[in-house]
Amino acid sequence: MIDKFIEILREHNLKKTPKRIAILQLLESQSTYISPLELWDILKQQFTRIGLPTVYRILQQFQEIGIVASIQKEDNQLYYFLCSTQQDHHHFICRKCHKVSCVEYCDFDTIKQLVENQLQSKAETHFLQIEGLCKECRDS
């Protein structure tokens, strides 16, 4: 799966650097979201010279080209995870185990129309984060 993301890097003229590959591998190994600080703590074991701003910059680049997504938790911090779904979709986050799953559905066009009709405004973008209990946590 990493090869798919490396190809996306190439398509966006981003070099395949050891730090970018390490972050991709760490994100791929996670089934839950992870904070930039947690990533940095792990990466410091592999790279003697890596700063937290570098981790943030790489995550931002990855988000801009659509290979990672972020969620915001109650602590107002952003957490990141690999997101391989390129079509419009949303994310379901389990409140217990923190697993992130894609919900391949988006009805933004209907919401846009409601905003235009009811508020005489123009909706340009949106973010929907769905939280609850996944099947495994619900059944346990």
LOKOLMI-315233 format. One record per atom (N, C-alpha, C): x, y, z. Coordinates in steps of 0.001 Angstrom, whole numbers, plus 524288, in hexadecimal, padded with zeros to 5 digits. Example, Ala and Ser with C-alpha at 12.3 -4.5 7.8 and 13.67 -1.06 7.14 Angstrom:
// residues 2
<rec <83386, 7E9C6, 81E78>> <rec <8300C, 7EE6C, 81E78>> <rec <83390, 7F31C, 81E78>> <rec <83232, 7F736, 81BA8>> <rec <83566, 7FBDC, 81BE4>> <rec <83264, 8001E, 81EBE>> 
END
This chain:
// residues 140
<rec <8033B, 7FB53, 80000>> <rec <80000, 80000, 80000>> <rec <80366, 804EB, 80000>> <rec <807EF, 804AE, 8025F>> <rec <80B74, 8092C, 80279>> <rec <80CBA, 80AE9, 7FCEA>> <rec <80D47, 8072F, 7F956>> <rec <80E91, 8087D, 7F3EE>> <rec <80A8C, 80C2F, 7F187>> <rec <805A1, 80B60, 7F2E6>> <rec <8016E, 80EBC, 7F0F6>> <rec <8024C, 8145E, 7F2C6>> <rec <803CE, 81501, 7F7B4>> <rec <804A2, 81A3E, 7F9D4>> <rec <8099F, 81CB2, 7F7AF>> <rec <80D94, 81982, 7F6C0>> <rec <8126E, 81B7A, 7F46F>> <rec <8115D, 81D86, 7EEEF>> <rec <80E03, 81AD7, 7EC1C>> <rec <80C8D, 81CA4, 7E6E3>> <rec <809AD, 821E1, 7E72E>> <rec <80657, 82284, 7EB14>> <rec <80393, 82782, 7EBC4>> <rec <8077C, 82BD6, 7ED09>> <rec <80B7E, 82A9B, 7F02B>> <rec <80F9A, 82E74, 7F137>> <rec <8121D, 83037, 7EC18>> <rec <81394, 82C70, 7E8DD>> <rec <8160A, 82DAB, 7E3D2>> <rec <81280, 8310B, 7E06B>> <rec <80D7A, 82FB6, 7E046>> <rec <809BF, 832B3, 7DD1E>> <rec <80978, 83869, 7DEC4>> <rec <80AAD, 8396B, 7E3B4>> <rec <80A7B, 83EC4, 7E5D1>> <rec <80FEF, 8411B, 7E67C>> <rec <813B8, 83ED2, 7E3D3>> <rec <8191A, 840C0, 7E3E6>> <rec <81B77, 84117, 7E960>> <rec <81A10, 83D69, 7ECB1>> <rec <81C6D, 83D02, 7F1E4>> <rec <82035, 8386D, 7F1D7>> <rec <824FB, 8396E, 7F37F>> <rec <828FD, 83565, 7F372>> <rec <827D3, 8311B, 7F765>> <rec <829BF, 82C7C, 7F62B>> <rec <8293B, 827E8, 7F995>> <rec <82DD2, 8280F, 7FD77>> <rec <82D33, 82B34, 80196>> <rec <83167, 82BC8, 8056F>> <rec <830CC, 827B5, 809C4>> <rec <83500, 82678, 80C7A>> <rec <8349E, 822AD, 810CD>> <rec <830A3, 8244A, 814FF>> <rec <83047, 82944, 8162B>> <rec <82C9C, 82B09, 81A37>> <rec <826F2, 82A8D, 81859>> <rec <825F0, 82BDC, 81379>> <rec <820A1, 82B41, 81161>> <rec <81F0C, 8257D, 8114F>> <rec <822AF, 82220, 80FA3>> <rec <82188, 81C88, 80F6E>> <rec <820A1, 81A6D, 814F0>> <rec <823CE, 81C29, 818AF>> <rec <8232E, 81A60, 81E1B>> <rec <81DDC, 81BF6, 82044>> <rec <81C2E, 820B5, 81F17>> <rec <8170A, 82276, 820F6>> <rec <812B8, 81F4C, 81E59>> <rec <8132C, 81E53, 8194D>> <rec <80F4A, 81B06, 816A1>> <rec <80F0E, 8159E, 81919>> <rec <81394, 8134F, 81A24>> <rec <813B6, 80E13, 81C79>> <rec <81152, 80E14, 821F0>> <rec <8127F, 8120E, 82509>> <rec <81030, 8125F, 82A45>> <rec <80A47, 812F8, 829FE>> <rec <80884, 8165F, 82681>> <rec <802DB, 81718, 82600>> <rec <80037, 81221, 8240C>> <rec <802C9, 80F65, 82079>> <rec <80088, 80A88, 81E6B>> <rec <8002E, 8065B, 822AC>> <rec <803BF, 8066B, 82657>> <rec <803C8, 80271, 82A76>> <rec <7FF9E, 80371, 82EA5>> <rec <7FD30, 807FD, 82E7B>> <rec <7F945, 8097A, 8325E>> <rec <7F3C5, 8084C, 83064>> <rec <7F079, 80650, 833BD>> <rec <7EAF3, 805DA, 83249>> <rec <7E7D3, 80A4B, 834BC>> <rec <7EA8B, 80D86, 837D7>> <rec <7E805, 811F2, 83A65>> <rec <7EADE, 816EF, 838C5>> <rec <7E8B1, 81B4F, 83A5E>> <rec <7EB37, 8204F, 8394A>> <rec <7EFED, 820FC, 83CE8>> <rec <7F362, 82498, 83B76>> <rec <7F816, 82590, 83E81>> <rec <7F945, 82B6C, 83E52>> <rec <7FB6A, 82D72, 8427C>> <rec <7FCAF, 83304, 842AD>> <rec <80219, 833F7, 84059>> <rec <8031B, 838AD, 83E89>> <rec <80854, 839F2, 83C9F>> <rec <80C83, 83915, 840D6>> <rec <80B44, 83A33, 845AC>> <rec <80EFE, 83970, 849F2>> <rec <81048, 833A9, 84AB8>> <rec <80C56, 83053, 84A5D>> <rec <80D44, 82AB2, 84ACC>> <rec <810A1, 828C4, 84643>> <rec <80F7D, 82AA6, 84191>> <rec <812AE, 82945, 83D09>> <rec <81854, 82AFC, 83DD9>> <rec <81904, 82FB3, 83FA6>> <rec <81E36, 831E2, 84082>> <rec <8214A, 82EA2, 84478>> <rec <81EB2, 82D27, 848C1>> <rec <8214C, 829E7, 84CBA>> <rec <8234F, 824C9, 84A65>> <rec <82045, 82269, 846FF>> <rec <821E3, 81D81, 8447E>> <rec <82648, 81E84, 84093>> <rec <825B6, 822A3, 83D7E>> <rec <8298F, 823D5, 83970>> <rec <82EE2, 82553, 83BAC>> <rec <82EFA, 82797, 84053>> <rec <833F0, 82916, 842C6>> <rec <83766, 82452, 843D1>> <rec <83508, 81FBF, 84449>> <rec <8380D, 81AF3, 8450E>> <rec <83AC1, 81947, 83FFF>> <rec <83891, 81AD0, 83B95>> <rec <83AA0, 8194D, 8367E>> <rec <83E36, 81D83, 8342A>> <rec <83CED, 8226F, 83520>> <rec <83FDE, 826CD, 832E9>> <rec <8422E, 82A14, 83750>> <rec <84745, 82ADB, 83725>> <rec <849C5, 82DF4, 83B43>> <rec <84862, 833B5, 83AC8>> <rec <8473F, 83561, 83609>> <rec <845E9, 83AE0, 83535>> <rec <840A4, 83B52, 83278>> <rec <83C92, 83BB2, 83588>> <rec <8375B, 83CC7, 83372>> <rec <83487, 84035, 83765>> <rec <8327E, 8447B, 8357A>> <rec <82FAF, 84814, 838E6>> <rec <829D4, 84772, 83861>> <rec <8271C, 8490D, 83C67>> <rec <82169, 848DB, 83C49>> <rec <81F32, 84C17, 837BC>> <rec <8217A, 850AB, 8367B>> <rec <81F7A, 8538E, 831ED>> <rec <81FD2, 8506C, 82CD6>> <rec <823CB, 84D2F, 82C50>> <rec <8244B, 849DF, 827A6>> <rec <81FC3, 8460B, 82756>> <rec <81E5F, 843BC, 82BC1>> <rec <819F8, 8400A, 82BEB>> <rec <814F3, 842DB, 82A5E>> <rec <8140B, 84773, 82CA3>> <rec <80F60, 84A76, 82B43>> <rec <80F52, 84BD9, 82574>> <rec <813BF, 84D7F, 82354>> <rec <81414, 84F0B, 81DDB>> <rec <812D8, 84A6F, 81A3F>> <rec <8150A, 845E0, 81B77>> <rec <8140C, 8413E, 81840>> <rec <80E4E, 83FA7, 8189A>> <rec <80C12, 83FBD, 81D39>> <rec <80682, 83E6C, 81DD2>> <rec <80315, 8423A, 81ABF>> <rec <80472, 8473D, 81AED>> <rec <8017B, 84B28, 817F9>> <rec <801DE, 84A1E, 8121B>> <rec <8068C, 848DF, 81040>> <rec <80737, 84792, 80AB4>> <rec <803F3, 842D1, 80945>> <rec <80418, 83ED3, 80C8D>> <rec <80117, 83A14, 80B91>> <rec <7FB3B, 83B3E, 80B77>> <rec <7F980, 83EB2, 80EF2>> <rec <7F3F4, 84004, 80F11>> <rec <7F275, 8430D, 80A22>> <rec <7F5C9, 84690, 8086C>> <rec <7F4A6, 849AB, 803C1>> <rec <7F42D, 8464B, 7FED9>> <rec <7F71C, 84207, 7FE92>> <rec <7F6D3, 83EAD, 7F9EB>> <rec <7F30D, 83A1E, 7FAA9>> <rec <7F07C, 839D9, 7FF27>> <rec <7EC3F, 83624, 7FFED>> <rec <7EDB6, 830AF, 801AE>> <rec <7F23E, 83008, 80434>> <rec <7F38E, 82AC7, 8060D>> <rec <7F314, 82A33, 80BF7>> <rec <7F266, 82E7C, 80EBA>> <rec <7F10D, 82E26, 81442>> <rec <7EC63, 831AF, 8153E>> <rec <7E9A3, 8306C, 81950>> <rec <7E548, 833AE, 81B11>> <rec <7E638, 834DE, 820CB>> <rec <7E3CE, 838FA, 8229A>> <rec <7E466, 83A66, 82819>> <rec <7DF0F, 83A88, 82AB1>> <rec <7DF25, 839A5, 82FB4>> <rec <7DA74, 83A3B, 832E3>> <rec <7DBEB, 83DAA, 83780>> <rec <7D815, 84024, 839BA>> <rec <7D903, 84362, 83E4E>> <rec <7D629, 840F4, 842E9>> <rec <7D8F2, 8405A, 8472A>> <rec <7D6A9, 83E01, 84BD3>> <rec <7D54A, 8423C, 84FCA>> <rec <7D331, 84092, 8544D>> <rec <7D16D, 84430, 85850>> <rec <7D5C3, 847C8, 85A3E>> <rec <7DAA4, 84603, 859DC>> <rec <7DF0D, 84933, 85BA4>> <rec <7E098, 84D58, 8579B>> <rec <7DD80, 84DD6, 85368>> <rec <7DE62, 8518C, 84F23>> <rec <7E370, 85093, 84C26>> <rec <7E5B1, 84C01, 84CC2>> <rec <7EA66, 84A8C, 849E1>> <rec <7E8D2, 84765, 8451B>> <rec <7EBE4, 847FF, 840F0>> <rec <7EAFC, 844EB, 83C40>> <rec <7EDDD, 83FBE, 83CA1>> <rec <7EB4A, 83BA6, 83AD3>> <rec <7ED85, 8366D, 83A89>> <rec <7ED1D, 834B4, 834D7>> <rec <7F0B9, 8316C, 83322>> <rec <7F11A, 8300D, 82DA5>> <rec <7F0D0, 82A27, 82CD6>> <rec <7EF2F, 828A4, 82813>> <rec <7EF15, 82329, 8268E>> <rec <7EF33, 822E3, 8209E>> <rec <7F12F, 81E87, 81EA2>> <rec <7F13A, 81DB2, 818FA>> <rec <7EBA8, 81D07, 8171A>> <rec <7EA85, 81F5B, 812C0>> <rec <7E548, 81EF1, 8108F>> <rec <7E5DD, 81DE7, 80ABF>> <rec <7E4BE, 81923, 8092C>> <rec <7E5A0, 817A2, 803BC>> <rec <7E0E6, 81890, 80038>> <rec <7DC92, 81A34, 80260>> <rec <7D7E2, 81B22, 7FF48>> <rec <7D825, 82089, 7FCDA>> <rec <7D823, 820C4, 7F7BB>> <rec <7D8B1, 825BC, 7F4F9>> <rec <7D372, 82865, 7F3DB>> <rec <7CF29, 8257F, 7F3DA>> <rec <7CA16, 827DF, 7F2CC>> <rec <7C80F, 82A98, 7F7AF>> <rec <7C408, 82DE3, 7F70B>> <rec <7C1C8, 830A1, 7FB81>> <rec <7BFC0, 82CAF, 7FF77>> <rec <7C128, 82D85, 80454>> <rec <7BF91, 829FA, 80877>> <rec <7C04D, 82CAA, 80DBF>> <rec <7BEDA, 829F4, 811D6>> <rec <7BF80, 82BEB, 81729>> <rec <7C202, 827A1, 81A6D>> <rec <7C2E7, 828C8, 81F60>> <rec <7C595, 82507, 822BF>> <rec <7C276, 823F4, 827B1>> <rec <7C280, 81F06, 82931>> <rec <7C02A, 81D46, 82E16>> <rec <7C4A8, 81BFC, 831C9>> <rec <7C483, 81E41, 83677>> <rec <7C8A3, 81D69, 83A58>> <rec <7C639, 81ACD, 83F1F>> <rec <7C868, 81651, 8408E>> <rec <7C67F, 81399, 8452D>> <rec <7C883, 81672, 84A01>> <rec <7C4F7, 817D1, 84D80>> <rec <7C664, 81AA5, 85242>> <rec <7C95E, 81735, 85624>> <rec <7C8F3, 81215, 85589>> <rec <7CB82, 80E95, 8593E>> <rec <7D0E2, 80CCE, 85759>> <rec <7D12F, 80A88, 852AD>> <rec <7D62D, 8086A, 850CB>> <rec <7D914, 80C28, 84D29>> <rec <7D687, 81075, 84B9B>> <rec <7D8DA, 8148E, 84855>> <rec <7D9D7, 812EA, 842AB>> <rec <7D794, 80E8E, 840FE>> <rec <7D814, 80CDF, 83B90>> <rec <7D525, 810B2, 83812>> <rec <7D761, 811C2, 83389>> <rec <7D4FC, 81549, 82FC4>> <rec <7D346, 8121B, 82B05>> <rec <7CE6F, 812DB, 8295C>> <rec <7CC5B, 81022, 824CB>> <rec <7CA0B, 8141D, 82104>> <rec <7CA69, 812F6, 81C09>> <rec <7C821, 81658, 81804>> <rec <7C25C, 81526, 8175C>> <rec <7BF4C, 81937, 816DA>> <rec <7B9CC, 818D2, 81579>> <rec <7B96E, 81B12, 81000>> <rec <7B8DF, 817B0, 80C30>> <rec <7B90F, 8195A, 806BD>> <rec <7B3C7, 81B6E, 80503>> <rec <7B288, 81FED, 8071B>> <rec <7ADAC, 8229A, 805DA>> <rec <7AE6B, 82862, 8070A>> <rec <7AC75, 82BA5, 803B1>> <rec <7ACAC, 83141, 80491>> <rec <7A824, 833BF, 801A2>> <rec <7A505, 836B7, 8046B>> <rec <7A093, 83953, 80201>> <rec <7A130, 83F3F, 80277>> <rec <7A5F8, 8410F, 80179>> <rec <7A714, 846A0, 80200>> <rec <7A3E6, 849EA, 7FE2F>> <rec <7A2B2, 847E2, 7F99B>> <rec <79FA6, 84AE4, 7F5CE>> <rec <79A4E, 84C6D, 7F7F7>> <rec <797CF, 848D7, 7FAC8>> <rec <792BC, 84A05, 7FD2A>> <rec <79357, 84E21, 8016C>> <rec <7975C, 84D90, 8049D>> <rec <79853, 8515A, 808D1>> <rec <7998A, 856B8, 80680>> <rec <79CAD, 856D4, 80257>> <rec <79DE9, 85BC3, 7FFB5>> <rec <798EB, 85E7D, 7FDF2>> <rec <7956E, 85B74, 7FBB0>> <rec <79081, 85DAD, 7F9C4>> <rec <78D43, 85FCA, 7FE47>> <rec <78D1C, 85CF4, 802AA>> <rec <78A44, 85ED8, 80745>> <rec <78C8E, 863F4, 8094C>> <rec <791B2, 86442, 8097F>> <rec <79447, 86913, 80B47>> <rec <792E6, 86D9F, 807AD>> <rec <792F7, 86CA6, 80299>> <rec <791AD, 870C7, 7FEDF>> <rec <78BF9, 87279, 7FF62>> <rec <78871, 86E9D, 7FFDA>> <rec <782E0, 86FD9, 80024>> <rec <78150, 87243, 8055A>> <rec <7831C, 87007, 809A9>> <rec <78166, 871D0, 80ECB>> <rec <78464, 87690, 810C7>> <rec <78965, 876F8, 80F6B>> <rec <78CA3, 87B25, 8118C>> <rec <78E64, 87F19, 80D76>> <rec <78D07, 87E1F, 8088E>> <rec <78ED1, 8815E, 8043D>> <rec <794C2, 88215, 8047A>> <rec <79773, 87DCF, 805C2>> <rec <79D23, 87DC6, 80635>> <rec <79F59, 87990, 802A1>> <rec <7A476, 8799E, 8020D>> <rec <7A6FA, 875D0, 7FEA3>> <rec <7AAA2, 87260, 801D0>> <rec <7A960, 86D5C, 80244>> <rec <7ACB7, 86995, 804EE>> <rec <7B0F3, 867DD, 80120>> <rec <7B5D5, 86806, 802D8>> <rec <7BA21, 866A3, 7FF5B>> <rec <7BCEF, 861A2, 800E9>> <rec <7BCEC, 86066, 805D9>> <rec <7BF98, 85BB5, 807A6>> <rec <7BCE8, 859C6, 80C9A>> <rec <7BE4F, 85516, 80E34>> <rec <7BBF4, 852F9, 812EE>> <rec <7BF8F, 84EFD, 8156A>> <rec <7BE46, 84DA0, 81A35>> <rec <7C120, 849B0, 81D2E>> <rec <7BD28, 84707, 820B2>> <rec <7BCC1, 841EB, 82041>> <rec <7B925, 83EEE, 82389>> <rec <7BC2A, 83A92, 82620>> <rec <7BBF5, 83A6E, 82B39>> <rec <7BEA7, 83672, 82E50>> <rec <7BA80, 833A9, 8318D>> <rec <7BA08, 82E98, 830CD>> <rec <7B613, 82B7D, 83372>> <rec <7B8C0, 8283F, 837A9>> <rec <7B6BF, 8287F, 83C67>> <rec <7B91C, 82597, 840B5>> <rec <7B510, 82214, 84348>> <rec <7B6E3, 81DB2, 84543>> <rec <7B37C, 819F7, 847E8>> <rec <7B69A, 8152F, 84964>> <rec <7B408, 810BE, 849A7>> <rec <7B69F, 80BD3, 84AE6>> <rec <7B694, 8084B, 84621>> <rec <7BB33, 80625, 844CC>> <rec <7BB7E, 80278, 84070>> <rec <7B8D3, 7FD53, 84208>> <rec <7B805, 7F9ED, 83E4F>> <rec <7B55E, 7F4F8, 83F4F>> <rec <7B81C, 7F1D6, 84391>> <rec <7BD4E, 7F176, 84341>> <rec <7C03D, 7EE5A, 84713>> <rec <7BF98, 7F093, 84C98>> <rec <7BFF3, 7F5B6, 84D26>> <rec <7BF72, 7F813, 85254>> <rec <7B9CB, 7F7EB, 85439>> <rec <7B61F, 7F884, 850A9>> <rec <7B09C, 7F84A, 85216>> <rec <7AF20, 7F2DB, 85408>> <rec <7B16A, 7EECB, 85188>> <rec <7B01C, 7E96D, 852EA>> <rec <7B309, 7E76F, 857B3>> <rec <7B70C, 7EA51, 85961>> <rec <7BA21, 7E85A, 85DDD>> <rec <7B815, 7EA61, 8630A>> 
END
